[in-house]
C-alpha cells in the first residue's frame, strides 16, 4: 500500500476469509476461557471470553465494512 494514496476496498472473498480467521481465533479464545472457568481460574476465564468477544467484534466489522 502506498503512502497517502487511496485504499482499495477489500473484495468479498477477502472479507469472508478474514471473518473466518477471526471466527477460528474467537473459538480458540472461547475454549481457553471455558476450560479456565472449569478449572477454577476465574480471571483467565474472563480474559479468554473477553478476547473471544473482541475478536468476533473486529471480525464482524471487517466483514460488514463497506
mmCIF file as Biopython writes it, N, C-alpha, C and O atoms, coordinates in Angstrom:
data_model
#
loop_
_atom_site.group_PDB
_atom_site.id
_atom_site.type_symbol
_atom_site.label_atom_id
_atom_site.label_alt_id
_atom_site.label_comp_id
_atom_site.label_asym_id
_atom_site.label_entity_id
_atom_site.label_seq_id
_atom_site.pdbx_PDB_ins_code
_atom_site.Cartn_x
_atom_site.Cartn_y
_atom_site.Cartn_z
_atom_site.occupancy
_atom_site.B_iso_or_equiv
_atom_site.auth_seq_id
_atom_site.auth_asym_id
_atom_site.pdbx_PDB_model_num
ATOM 1   N N  . UNK A ? 1  ? 0.848   -1.163  0.000  1.0 0.0 1  A 1 
ATOM 2   C CA . UNK A ? 1  ? 0.000   0.000   0.000  1.0 0.0 1  A 1 
ATOM 3   C C  . UNK A ? 1  ? 0.898   1.231   0.000  1.0 0.0 1  A 1 
ATOM 4   O O  . UNK A ? 1  ? 1.853   1.314   0.773  1.0 0.0 1  A 1 
ATOM 5   N N  . UNK A ? 2  ? 0.592   2.160   -0.851 1.0 0.0 2  A 1 
ATOM 6   C CA . UNK A ? 2  ? 1.394   3.370   -0.949 1.0 0.0 2  A 1 
ATOM 7   C C  . UNK A ? 2  ? 0.956   4.379   0.108  1.0 0.0 2  A 1 
ATOM 8   O O  . UNK A ? 2  ? -0.191  4.377   0.556  1.0 0.0 2  A 1 
ATOM 9   N N  . UNK A ? 3  ? 1.868   5.215   0.484  1.0 0.0 3  A 1 
ATOM 10  C CA . UNK A ? 3  ? 1.570   6.239   1.486  1.0 0.0 3  A 1 
ATOM 11  C C  . UNK A ? 3  ? 0.734   7.348   0.871  1.0 0.0 3  A 1 
ATOM 12  O O  . UNK A ? 3  ? 1.027   7.818   -0.228 1.0 0.0 3  A 1 
ATOM 13  N N  . UNK A ? 4  ? -0.292  7.761   1.572  1.0 0.0 4  A 1 
ATOM 14  C CA . UNK A ? 4  ? -1.092  8.884   1.145  1.0 0.0 4  A 1 
ATOM 15  C C  . UNK A ? 4  ? -2.036  8.593   -0.006 1.0 0.0 4  A 1 
ATOM 16  O O  . UNK A ? 4  ? -2.773  9.481   -0.435 1.0 0.0 4  A 1 
ATOM 17  N N  . UNK A ? 5  ? -2.031  7.382   -0.510 1.0 0.0 5  A 1 
ATOM 18  C CA . UNK A ? 5  ? -2.897  7.048   -1.628 1.0 0.0 5  A 1 
ATOM 19  C C  . UNK A ? 5  ? -4.247  6.542   -1.166 1.0 0.0 5  A 1 
ATOM 20  O O  . UNK A ? 5  ? -4.462  6.277   0.016  1.0 0.0 5  A 1 
ATOM 21  N N  . UNK A ? 6  ? -5.131  6.416   -2.102 1.0 0.0 6  A 1 
ATOM 22  C CA . UNK A ? 6  ? -6.454  5.872   -1.803 1.0 0.0 6  A 1 
ATOM 23  C C  . UNK A ? 6  ? -6.360  4.374   -1.562 1.0 0.0 6  A 1 
ATOM 24  O O  . UNK A ? 6  ? -5.655  3.664   -2.279 1.0 0.0 6  A 1 
ATOM 25  N N  . UNK A ? 7  ? -7.068  3.902   -0.558 1.0 0.0 7  A 1 
ATOM 26  C CA . UNK A ? 7  ? -7.127  2.465   -0.296 1.0 0.0 7  A 1 
ATOM 27  C C  . UNK A ? 7  ? -8.172  1.837   -1.188 1.0 0.0 7  A 1 
ATOM 28  O O  . UNK A ? 7  ? -9.251  2.395   -1.393 1.0 0.0 7  A 1 
ATOM 29  N N  . UNK A ? 8  ? -7.848  0.686   -1.711 1.0 0.0 8  A 1 
ATOM 30  C CA . UNK A ? 8  ? -8.817  -0.079  -2.480 1.0 0.0 8  A 1 
ATOM 31  C C  . UNK A ? 8  ? -9.657  -0.897  -1.507 1.0 0.0 8  A 1 
ATOM 32  O O  . UNK A ? 8  ? -9.112  -1.481  -0.570 1.0 0.0 8  A 1 
ATOM 33  N N  . UNK A ? 9  ? -10.973 -0.951  -1.709 1.0 0.0 9  A 1 
ATOM 34  C CA . UNK A ? 9  ? -11.800 -1.764  -0.809 1.0 0.0 9  A 1 
ATOM 35  C C  . UNK A ? 9  ? -11.475 -3.247  -0.954 1.0 0.0 9  A 1 
ATOM 36  O O  . UNK A ? 9  ? -11.098 -3.715  -2.028 1.0 0.0 9  A 1 
ATOM 37  N N  . UNK A ? 10 ? -11.627 -3.965  0.138  1.0 0.0 10 A 1 
ATOM 38  C CA . UNK A ? 10 ? -11.369 -5.406  0.115  1.0 0.0 10 A 1 
ATOM 39  C C  . UNK A ? 10 ? -12.454 -6.104  -0.694 1.0 0.0 10 A 1 
ATOM 40  O O  . UNK A ? 10 ? -13.610 -5.682  -0.710 1.0 0.0 10 A 1 
ATOM 41  N N  . UNK A ? 11 ? -12.059 -7.173  -1.360 1.0 0.0 11 A 1 
ATOM 42  C CA . UNK A ? 11 ? -13.039 -7.955  -2.109 1.0 0.0 11 A 1 
ATOM 43  C C  . UNK A ? 11 ? -13.889 -8.771  -1.139 1.0 0.0 11 A 1 
ATOM 44  O O  . UNK A ? 11 ? -13.519 -8.952  0.021  1.0 0.0 11 A 1 
ATOM 45  N N  . UNK A ? 12 ? -15.017 -9.256  -1.615 1.0 0.0 12 A 1 
ATOM 46  C CA . UNK A ? 12 ? -15.905 -10.056 -0.773 1.0 0.0 12 A 1 
ATOM 47  C C  . UNK A ? 12 ? -15.245 -11.326 -0.288 1.0 0.0 12 A 1 
ATOM 48  O O  . UNK A ? 12 ? -15.451 -11.735 0.854  1.0 0.0 12 A 1 
ATOM 49  N N  . UNK A ? 13 ? -14.448 -11.959 -1.145 1.0 0.0 13 A 1 
ATOM 50  C CA . UNK A ? 13 ? -13.760 -13.192 -0.750 1.0 0.0 13 A 1 
ATOM 51  C C  . UNK A ? 13 ? -12.749 -12.898 0.346  1.0 0.0 13 A 1 
ATOM 52  O O  . UNK A ? 13 ? -12.646 -13.649 1.316  1.0 0.0 13 A 1 
ATOM 53  N N  . UNK A ? 14 ? -12.008 -11.815 0.198  1.0 0.0 14 A 1 
ATOM 54  C CA . UNK A ? 14 ? -11.013 -11.460 1.206  1.0 0.0 14 A 1 
ATOM 55  C C  . UNK A ? 14 ? -11.677 -11.161 2.550  1.0 0.0 14 A 1 
ATOM 56  O O  . UNK A ? 14 ? -11.190 -11.593 3.595  1.0 0.0 14 A 1 
ATOM 57  N N  . UNK A ? 15 ? -12.787 -10.424 2.523  1.0 0.0 15 A 1 
ATOM 58  C CA . UNK A ? 15 ? -13.504 -10.131 3.772  1.0 0.0 15 A 1 
ATOM 59  C C  . UNK A ? 15 ? -14.048 -11.401 4.408  1.0 0.0 15 A 1 
ATOM 60  O O  . UNK A ? 15 ? -13.998 -11.555 5.628  1.0 0.0 15 A 1 
ATOM 61  N N  . UNK A ? 16 ? -14.569 -12.315 3.587  1.0 0.0 16 A 1 
ATOM 62  C CA . UNK A ? 16 ? -15.106 -13.572 4.128  1.0 0.0 16 A 1 
ATOM 63  C C  . UNK A ? 16 ? -14.000 -14.407 4.766  1.0 0.0 16 A 1 
ATOM 64  O O  . UNK A ? 16 ? -14.199 -14.990 5.831  1.0 0.0 16 A 1 
ATOM 65  N N  . UNK A ? 17 ? -12.844 -14.467 4.126  1.0 0.0 17 A 1 
ATOM 66  C CA . UNK A ? 17 ? -11.738 -15.247 4.688  1.0 0.0 17 A 1 
ATOM 67  C C  . UNK A ? 17 ? -11.204 -14.614 5.971  1.0 0.0 17 A 1 
ATOM 68  O O  . UNK A ? 17 ? -10.849 -15.329 6.908  1.0 0.0 17 A 1 
ATOM 69  N N  . UNK A ? 18 ? -11.143 -13.290 6.022  1.0 0.0 18 A 1 
ATOM 70  C CA . UNK A ? 18 ? -10.727 -12.632 7.264  1.0 0.0 18 A 1 
ATOM 71  C C  . UNK A ? 18 ? -11.735 -12.888 8.383  1.0 0.0 18 A 1 
ATOM 72  O O  . UNK A ? 18 ? -11.355 -13.051 9.543  1.0 0.0 18 A 1 
ATOM 73  N N  . UNK A ? 19 ? -13.008 -12.921 8.032  1.0 0.0 19 A 1 
ATOM 74  C CA . UNK A ? 19 ? -14.031 -13.265 9.016  1.0 0.0 19 A 1 
ATOM 75  C C  . UNK A ? 19 ? -13.879 -14.687 9.523  1.0 0.0 19 A 1 
ATOM 76  O O  . UNK A ? 19 ? -14.085 -14.960 10.706 1.0 0.0 19 A 1 
ATOM 77  N N  . UNK A ? 20 ? -13.517 -15.594 8.620  1.0 0.0 20 A 1 
ATOM 78  C CA . UNK A ? 20 ? -13.292 -16.989 9.012  1.0 0.0 20 A 1 
ATOM 79  C C  . UNK A ? 20 ? -12.099 -17.102 9.959  1.0 0.0 20 A 1 
ATOM 80  O O  . UNK A ? 20 ? -12.157 -17.835 10.946 1.0 0.0 20 A 1 
ATOM 81  N N  . UNK A ? 21 ? -11.034 -16.388 9.665  1.0 0.0 21 A 1 
ATOM 82  C CA . UNK A ? 21 ? -9.863  -16.386 10.551 1.0 0.0 21 A 1 
ATOM 83  C C  . UNK A ? 21 ? -10.249 -15.842 11.927 1.0 0.0 21 A 1 
ATOM 84  O O  . UNK A ? 21 ? -9.841  -16.391 12.950 1.0 0.0 21 A 1 
ATOM 85  N N  . UNK A ? 22 ? -11.032 -14.767 11.948 1.0 0.0 22 A 1 
ATOM 86  C CA . UNK A ? 22 ? -11.481 -14.201 13.225 1.0 0.0 22 A 1 
ATOM 87  C C  . UNK A ? 22 ? -12.334 -15.204 13.991 1.0 0.0 22 A 1 
ATOM 88  O O  . UNK A ? 22 ? -12.221 -15.305 15.213 1.0 0.0 22 A 1 
ATOM 89  N N  . UNK A ? 23 ? -13.186 -15.946 13.289 1.0 0.0 23 A 1 
ATOM 90  C CA . UNK A ? 23 ? -14.034 -16.941 13.954 1.0 0.0 23 A 1 
ATOM 91  C C  . UNK A ? 23 ? -13.197 -18.063 14.557 1.0 0.0 23 A 1 
ATOM 92  O O  . UNK A ? 23 ? -13.501 -18.539 15.651 1.0 0.0 23 A 1 
ATOM 93  N N  . UNK A ? 24 ? -12.155 -18.487 13.863 1.0 0.0 24 A 1 
ATOM 94  C CA . UNK A ? 24 ? -11.283 -19.550 14.385 1.0 0.0 24 A 1 
ATOM 95  C C  . UNK A ? 24 ? -10.556 -19.065 15.639 1.0 0.0 24 A 1 
ATOM 96  O O  . UNK A ? 24 ? -10.483 -19.786 16.634 1.0 0.0 24 A 1 
ATOM 97  N N  . UNK A ? 25 ? -10.021 -17.847 15.592 1.0 0.0 25 A 1 
ATOM 98  C CA . UNK A ? 25 ? -9.340  -17.308 16.767 1.0 0.0 25 A 1 
ATOM 99  C C  . UNK A ? 25 ? -10.317 -17.110 17.926 1.0 0.0 25 A 1 
ATOM 100 O O  . UNK A ? 25 ? -9.976  -17.388 19.075 1.0 0.0 25 A 1 
ATOM 101 N N  . UNK A ? 26 ? -11.521 -16.634 17.636 1.0 0.0 26 A 1 
ATOM 102 C CA . UNK A ? 26 ? -12.518 -16.443 18.690 1.0 0.0 26 A 1 
ATOM 103 C C  . UNK A ? 26 ? -12.889 -17.774 19.327 1.0 0.0 26 A 1 
ATOM 104 O O  . UNK A ? 26 ? -13.075 -17.850 20.542 1.0 0.0 26 A 1 
ATOM 105 N N  . UNK A ? 27 ? -12.998 -18.822 18.519 1.0 0.0 27 A 1 
ATOM 106 C CA . UNK A ? 27 ? -13.310 -20.146 19.069 1.0 0.0 27 A 1 
ATOM 107 C C  . UNK A ? 27 ? -12.190 -20.629 19.986 1.0 0.0 27 A 1 
ATOM 108 O O  . UNK A ? 27 ? -12.454 -21.235 21.024 1.0 0.0 27 A 1 
ATOM 109 N N  . UNK A ? 28 ? -10.947 -20.363 19.606 1.0 0.0 28 A 1 
ATOM 110 C CA . UNK A ? 28 ? -9.841  -20.795 20.469 1.0 0.0 28 A 1 
ATOM 111 C C  . UNK A ? 28 ? -9.815  -19.989 21.770 1.0 0.0 28 A 1 
ATOM 112 O O  . UNK A ? 28 ? -9.566  -20.552 22.836 1.0 0.0 28 A 1 
ATOM 113 N N  . UNK A ? 29 ? -10.070 -18.680 21.696 1.0 0.0 29 A 1 
ATOM 114 C CA . UNK A ? 29 ? -10.145 -17.876 22.919 1.0 0.0 29 A 1 
ATOM 115 C C  . UNK A ? 29 ? -11.290 -18.346 23.810 1.0 0.0 29 A 1 
ATOM 116 O O  . UNK A ? 29 ? -11.129 -18.443 25.026 1.0 0.0 29 A 1 
ATOM 117 N N  . UNK A ? 30 ? -12.438 -18.636 23.215 1.0 0.0 30 A 1 
ATOM 118 C CA . UNK A ? 30 ? -13.587 -19.101 23.994 1.0 0.0 30 A 1 
ATOM 119 C C  . UNK A ? 30 ? -13.291 -20.442 24.652 1.0 0.0 30 A 1 
ATOM 120 O O  . UNK A ? 30 ? -13.689 -20.677 25.793 1.0 0.0 30 A 1 
ATOM 121 N N  . UNK A ? 31 ? -12.598 -21.319 23.942 1.0 0.0 31 A 1 
ATOM 122 C CA . UNK A ? 31 ? -12.226 -22.618 24.513 1.0 0.0 31 A 1 
ATOM 123 C C  . UNK A ? 31 ? -11.316 -22.429 25.717 1.0 0.0 31 A 1 
ATOM 124 O O  . UNK A ? 31 ? -11.510 -23.062 26.755 1.0 0.0 31 A 1 
ATOM 125 N N  . UNK A ? 32 ? -10.327 -21.562 25.578 1.0 0.0 32 A 1 
ATOM 126 C CA . UNK A ? 32 ? -9.430  -21.274 26.705 1.0 0.0 32 A 1 
ATOM 127 C C  . UNK A ? 32 ? -10.230 -20.715 27.879 1.0 0.0 32 A 1 
ATOM 128 O O  . UNK A ? 32 ? -10.006 -21.102 29.026 1.0 0.0 32 A 1 
ATOM 129 N N  . UNK A ? 33 ? -11.153 -19.812 27.597 1.0 0.0 33 A 1 
ATOM 130 C CA . UNK A ? 33 ? -11.960 -19.227 28.659 1.0 0.0 33 A 1 
ATOM 131 C C  . UNK A ? 33 ? -12.817 -20.247 29.375 1.0 0.0 33 A 1 
ATOM 132 O O  . UNK A ? 33 ? -12.878 -20.262 30.604 1.0 0.0 33 A 1 
ATOM 133 N N  . UNK A ? 34 ? -13.483 -21.103 28.610 1.0 0.0 34 A 1 
ATOM 134 C CA . UNK A ? 34 ? -14.354 -22.108 29.229 1.0 0.0 34 A 1 
ATOM 135 C C  . UNK A ? 34 ? -13.564 -23.143 30.020 1.0 0.0 34 A 1 
ATOM 136 O O  . UNK A ? 34 ? -13.979 -23.541 31.108 1.0 0.0 34 A 1 
ATOM 137 N N  . UNK A ? 35 ? -12.444 -23.575 29.488 1.0 0.0 35 A 1 
ATOM 138 C CA . UNK A ? 35 ? -11.613 -24.549 30.209 1.0 0.0 35 A 1 
ATOM 139 C C  . UNK A ? 35 ? -11.045 -23.916 31.477 1.0 0.0 35 A 1 
ATOM 140 O O  . UNK A ? 35 ? -10.958 -24.571 32.516 1.0 0.0 35 A 1 
ATOM 141 N N  . UNK A ? 36 ? -10.662 -22.647 31.394 1.0 0.0 36 A 1 
ATOM 142 C CA . UNK A ? 36 ? -10.141 -21.967 32.584 1.0 0.0 36 A 1 
ATOM 143 C C  . UNK A ? 36 ? -11.216 -21.847 33.657 1.0 0.0 36 A 1 
ATOM 144 O O  . UNK A ? 36 ? -10.943 -22.081 34.834 1.0 0.0 36 A 1 
ATOM 145 N N  . UNK A ? 37 ? -12.448 -21.481 33.259 1.0 0.0 37 A 1 
ATOM 146 C CA . UNK A ? 37 ? -13.541 -21.430 34.238 1.0 0.0 37 A 1 
ATOM 147 C C  . UNK A ? 37 ? -13.784 -22.801 34.854 1.0 0.0 37 A 1 
ATOM 148 O O  . UNK A ? 37 ? -14.012 -22.910 36.059 1.0 0.0 37 A 1 
ATOM 149 N N  . UNK A ? 38 ? -13.735 -23.843 34.038 1.0 0.0 38 A 1 
ATOM 150 C CA . UNK A ? 38 ? -13.950 -25.205 34.550 1.0 0.0 38 A 1 
ATOM 151 C C  . UNK A ? 38 ? -12.859 -25.602 35.536 1.0 0.0 38 A 1 
ATOM 152 O O  . UNK A ? 38 ? -13.102 -26.385 36.454 1.0 0.0 38 A 1 
ATOM 153 N N  . UNK A ? 39 ? -11.656 -25.062 35.347 1.0 0.0 39 A 1 
ATOM 154 C CA . UNK A ? 39 ? -10.547 -25.366 36.247 1.0 0.0 39 A 1 
ATOM 155 C C  . UNK A ? 39 ? -10.448 -24.431 37.434 1.0 0.0 39 A 1 
ATOM 156 O O  . UNK A ? 39 ? -9.525  -24.554 38.240 1.0 0.0 39 A 1 
ATOM 157 N N  . UNK A ? 40 ? -11.386 -23.492 37.559 1.0 0.0 40 A 1 
ATOM 158 C CA . UNK A ? 40 ? -11.381 -22.598 38.708 1.0 0.0 40 A 1 
ATOM 159 C C  . UNK A ? 40 ? -10.591 -21.314 38.519 1.0 0.0 40 A 1 
ATOM 160 O O  . UNK A ? 40 ? -10.458 -20.534 39.462 1.0 0.0 40 A 1 
ATOM 161 N N  . UNK A ? 41 ? -10.069 -21.077 37.333 1.0 0.0 41 A 1 
ATOM 162 C CA . UNK A ? 41 ? -9.308  -19.856 37.060 1.0 0.0 41 A 1 
ATOM 163 C C  . UNK A ? 41 ? -10.250 -18.786 36.517 1.0 0.0 41 A 1 
ATOM 164 O O  . UNK A ? 41 ? -10.451 -18.679 35.308 1.0 0.0 41 A 1 
ATOM 165 N N  . UNK A ? 42 ? -10.819 -18.002 37.415 1.0 0.0 42 A 1 
ATOM 166 C CA . UNK A ? 42 ? -11.842 -17.030 37.031 1.0 0.0 42 A 1 
ATOM 167 C C  . UNK A ? 42 ? -11.252 -15.913 36.169 1.0 0.0 42 A 1 
ATOM 168 O O  . UNK A ? 42 ? -11.843 -15.549 35.153 1.0 0.0 42 A 1 
ATOM 169 N N  . UNK A ? 43 ? -10.109 -15.368 36.552 1.0 0.0 43 A 1 
ATOM 170 C CA . UNK A ? 43 ? -9.523  -14.257 35.802 1.0 0.0 43 A 1 
ATOM 171 C C  . UNK A ? 43 ? -9.148  -14.691 34.390 1.0 0.0 43 A 1 
ATOM 172 O O  . UNK A ? 43 ? -9.469  -13.998 33.424 1.0 0.0 43 A 1 
ATOM 173 N N  . UNK A ? 44 ? -8.477  -15.819 34.262 1.0 0.0 44 A 1 
ATOM 174 C CA . UNK A ? 44 ? -8.087  -16.310 32.940 1.0 0.0 44 A 1 
ATOM 175 C C  . UNK A ? 44 ? -9.322  -16.626 32.099 1.0 0.0 44 A 1 
ATOM 176 O O  . UNK A ? 44 ? -9.337  -16.372 30.895 1.0 0.0 44 A 1 
ATOM 177 N N  . UNK A ? 45 ? -10.345 -17.175 32.724 1.0 0.0 45 A 1 
ATOM 178 C CA . UNK A ? 45 ? -11.581 -17.460 32.006 1.0 0.0 45 A 1 
ATOM 179 C C  . UNK A ? 45 ? -12.243 -16.205 31.485 1.0 0.0 45 A 1 
ATOM 180 O O  . UNK A ? 45 ? -12.709 -16.163 30.346 1.0 0.0 45 A 1 
ATOM 181 N N  . UNK A ? 46 ? -12.284 -15.178 32.324 1.0 0.0 46 A 1 
ATOM 182 C CA . UNK A ? 46 ? -12.877 -13.908 31.898 1.0 0.0 46 A 1 
ATOM 183 C C  . UNK A ? 46 ? -12.075 -13.285 30.764 1.0 0.0 46 A 1 
ATOM 184 O O  . UNK A ? 46 ? -12.650 -12.759 29.810 1.0 0.0 46 A 1 
ATOM 185 N N  . UNK A ? 47 ? -10.765 -13.341 30.863 1.0 0.0 47 A 1 
ATOM 186 C CA . UNK A ? 47 ? -9.929  -12.773 29.803 1.0 0.0 47 A 1 
ATOM 187 C C  . UNK A ? 47 ? -10.095 -13.540 28.495 1.0 0.0 47 A 1 
ATOM 188 O O  . UNK A ? 47 ? -10.116 -12.937 27.421 1.0 0.0 47 A 1 
ATOM 189 N N  . UNK A ? 48 ? -10.210 -14.854 28.577 1.0 0.0 48 A 1 
ATOM 190 C CA . UNK A ? 48 ? -10.414 -15.651 27.373 1.0 0.0 48 A 1 
ATOM 191 C C  . UNK A ? 48 ? -11.733 -15.335 26.691 1.0 0.0 48 A 1 
ATOM 192 O O  . UNK A ? 48 ? -11.790 -15.196 25.470 1.0 0.0 48 A 1 
ATOM 193 N N  . UNK A ? 49 ? -12.794 -15.220 27.484 1.0 0.0 49 A 1 
ATOM 194 C CA . UNK A ? 49 ? -14.100 -14.914 26.897 1.0 0.0 49 A 1 
ATOM 195 C C  . UNK A ? 49 ? -14.168 -13.481 26.373 1.0 0.0 49 A 1 
ATOM 196 O O  . UNK A ? 49 ? -14.803 -13.226 25.349 1.0 0.0 49 A 1 
ATOM 197 N N  . UNK A ? 50 ? -13.526 -12.554 27.059 1.0 0.0 50 A 1 
ATOM 198 C CA . UNK A ? 50 ? -13.470 -11.185 26.541 1.0 0.0 50 A 1 
ATOM 199 C C  . UNK A ? 50 ? -12.657 -11.118 25.252 1.0 0.0 50 A 1 
ATOM 200 O O  . UNK A ? 50 ? -13.003 -10.374 24.334 1.0 0.0 50 A 1 
ATOM 201 N N  . UNK A ? 51 ? -11.587 -11.889 25.182 1.0 0.0 51 A 1 
ATOM 202 C CA . UNK A ? 51 ? -10.807 -11.956 23.946 1.0 0.0 51 A 1 
ATOM 203 C C  . UNK A ? 51 ? -11.632 -12.504 22.796 1.0 0.0 51 A 1 
ATOM 204 O O  . UNK A ? 51 ? -11.526 -12.025 21.667 1.0 0.0 51 A 1 
ATOM 205 N N  . UNK A ? 52 ? -12.454 -13.509 23.079 1.0 0.0 52 A 1 
ATOM 206 C CA . UNK A ? 52 ? -13.331 -14.067 22.046 1.0 0.0 52 A 1 
ATOM 207 C C  . UNK A ? 52 ? -14.342 -13.028 21.579 1.0 0.0 52 A 1 
ATOM 208 O O  . UNK A ? 52 ? -14.590 -12.892 20.381 1.0 0.0 52 A 1 
ATOM 209 N N  . UNK A ? 53 ? -14.923 -12.299 22.522 1.0 0.0 53 A 1 
ATOM 210 C CA . UNK A ? 53 ? -15.907 -11.276 22.171 1.0 0.0 53 A 1 
ATOM 211 C C  . UNK A ? 53 ? -15.285 -10.172 21.315 1.0 0.0 53 A 1 
ATOM 212 O O  . UNK A ? 53 ? -15.863 -9.765  20.308 1.0 0.0 53 A 1 
ATOM 213 N N  . UNK A ? 54 ? -14.118 -9.693  21.713 1.0 0.0 54 A 1 
ATOM 214 C CA . UNK A ? 54 ? -13.463 -8.627  20.953 1.0 0.0 54 A 1 
ATOM 215 C C  . UNK A ? 54 ? -13.047 -9.101  19.566 1.0 0.0 54 A 1 
ATOM 216 O O  . UNK A ? 54 ? -13.140 -8.346  18.599 1.0 0.0 54 A 1 
ATOM 217 N N  . UNK A ? 55 ? -12.590 -10.343 19.464 1.0 0.0 55 A 1 
ATOM 218 C CA . UNK A ? 55 ? -12.201 -10.878 18.165 1.0 0.0 55 A 1 
ATOM 219 C C  . UNK A ? 55 ? -13.403 -11.001 17.245 1.0 0.0 55 A 1 
ATOM 220 O O  . UNK A ? 55 ? -13.308 -10.684 16.060 1.0 0.0 55 A 1 
ATOM 221 N N  . UNK A ? 56 ? -14.536 -11.456 17.774 1.0 0.0 56 A 1 
ATOM 222 C CA . UNK A ? 56 ? -15.752 -11.525 16.963 1.0 0.0 56 A 1 
ATOM 223 C C  . UNK A ? 56 ? -16.209 -10.133 16.537 1.0 0.0 56 A 1 
ATOM 224 O O  . UNK A ? 56 ? -16.683 -9.950  15.416 1.0 0.0 56 A 1 
ATOM 225 N N  . UNK A ? 57 ? -16.070 -9.167  17.414 1.0 0.0 57 A 1 
ATOM 226 C CA . UNK A ? 57 ? -16.474 -7.801  17.109 1.0 0.0 57 A 1 
ATOM 227 C C  . UNK A ? 57 ? -15.651 -7.249  15.941 1.0 0.0 57 A 1 
ATOM 228 O O  . UNK A ? 57 ? -16.210 -6.716  14.982 1.0 0.0 57 A 1 
ATOM 229 N N  . UNK A ? 58 ? -14.330 -7.378  16.025 1.0 0.0 58 A 1 
ATOM 230 C CA . UNK A ? 58 ? -13.466 -6.868  14.961 1.0 0.0 58 A 1 
ATOM 231 C C  . UNK A ? 58 ? -13.677 -7.656  13.670 1.0 0.0 58 A 1 
ATOM 232 O O  . UNK A ? 58 ? -13.645 -7.084  12.580 1.0 0.0 58 A 1 
ATOM 233 N N  . UNK A ? 59 ? -13.890 -8.958  13.789 1.0 0.0 59 A 1 
ATOM 234 C CA . UNK A ? 59 ? -14.175 -9.755  12.594 1.0 0.0 59 A 1 
ATOM 235 C C  . UNK A ? 59 ? -15.456 -9.315  11.914 1.0 0.0 59 A 1 
ATOM 236 O O  . UNK A ? 59 ? -15.516 -9.237  10.687 1.0 0.0 59 A 1 
ATOM 237 N N  . UNK A ? 60 ? -16.480 -9.026  12.704 1.0 0.0 60 A 1 
ATOM 238 C CA . UNK A ? 60 ? -17.745 -8.556  12.128 1.0 0.0 60 A 1 
ATOM 239 C C  . UNK A ? 60 ? -17.573 -7.193  11.471 1.0 0.0 60 A 1 
ATOM 240 O O  . UNK A ? 60 ? -18.137 -6.944  10.406 1.0 0.0 60 A 1 
ATOM 241 N N  . UNK A ? 61 ? -16.802 -6.313  12.091 1.0 0.0 61 A 1 
ATOM 242 C CA . UNK A ? 61 ? -16.548 -5.007  11.480 1.0 0.0 61 A 1 
ATOM 243 C C  . UNK A ? 61 ? -15.807 -5.151  10.158 1.0 0.0 61 A 1 
ATOM 244 O O  . UNK A ? 61 ? -16.067 -4.402  9.216  1.0 0.0 61 A 1 
ATOM 245 N N  . UNK A ? 62 ? -14.893 -6.100  10.082 1.0 0.0 62 A 1 
ATOM 246 C CA . UNK A ? 62 ? -14.148 -6.327  8.847  1.0 0.0 62 A 1 
ATOM 247 C C  . UNK A ? 62 ? -15.057 -6.851  7.751  1.0 0.0 62 A 1 
ATOM 248 O O  . UNK A ? 62 ? -14.977 -6.408  6.606  1.0 0.0 62 A 1 
ATOM 249 N N  . UNK A ? 63 ? -15.920 -7.792  8.099  1.0 0.0 63 A 1 
ATOM 250 C CA . UNK A ? 63 ? -16.797 -8.399  7.096  1.0 0.0 63 A 1 
ATOM 251 C C  . UNK A ? 63 ? -17.857 -7.408  6.632  1.0 0.0 63 A 1 
ATOM 252 O O  . UNK A ? 63 ? -18.182 -7.370  5.445  1.0 0.0 63 A 1 
ATOM 253 N N  . UNK A ? 64 ? -18.399 -6.610  7.539  1.0 0.0 64 A 1 
ATOM 254 C CA . UNK A ? 64 ? -19.520 -5.734  7.213  1.0 0.0 64 A 1 
ATOM 255 C C  . UNK A ? 64 ? -19.109 -4.352  6.717  1.0 0.0 64 A 1 
ATOM 256 O O  . UNK A ? 64 ? -19.968 -3.557  6.337  1.0 0.0 64 A 1 
ATOM 257 N N  . UNK A ? 65 ? -17.815 -4.053  6.714  1.0 0.0 65 A 1 
ATOM 258 C CA . UNK A ? 65 ? -17.350 -2.734  6.275  1.0 0.0 65 A 1 
ATOM 259 C C  . UNK A ? 65 ? -17.680 -2.520  4.806  1.0 0.0 65 A 1 
ATOM 260 O O  . UNK A ? 65 ? -17.541 -3.435  3.994  1.0 0.0 65 A 1 
ATOM 261 N N  . UNK A ? 66 ? -18.108 -1.342  4.473  1.0 0.0 66 A 1 
ATOM 262 C CA . UNK A ? 66 ? -18.450 -1.002  3.076  1.0 0.0 66 A 1 
ATOM 263 C C  . UNK A ? 66 ? -17.292 -0.366  2.378  1.0 0.0 66 A 1 
ATOM 264 O O  . UNK A ? 66 ? -17.396 -0.016  1.202  1.0 0.0 66 A 1 
#
